[in-house]
Amino acid sequence: GDGELTDMDEVSTKLDLARAYIDMGDPDGARSILDEVIEEGSDDQKDEARGIMEQIA
């Protein structure tokens, strides 16, 4: 119904969360979230997640 998070909204929230983990100095936490994004996200979101991964690799 209305007001429920769609999968894409959920994935974009995970991308924000991953960035927050990186800002807090927790690349491992970010990496596990980004792994989920790469499994669940759209192609654009997967590209974005991979780009963030490269920053913390």
C-alpha angles and dihedrals in degrees: 000000000000118000096029118126112250118221090255092053089050091052093048088051088053090052090053090047092051090053090050091053090052090050088052091051097252106125092161091058089047092049094055091050091047090052088059091049091052089053098044108025135095118260090265092050091048090053090050092049091050090050091053090046090056090056091057099035 
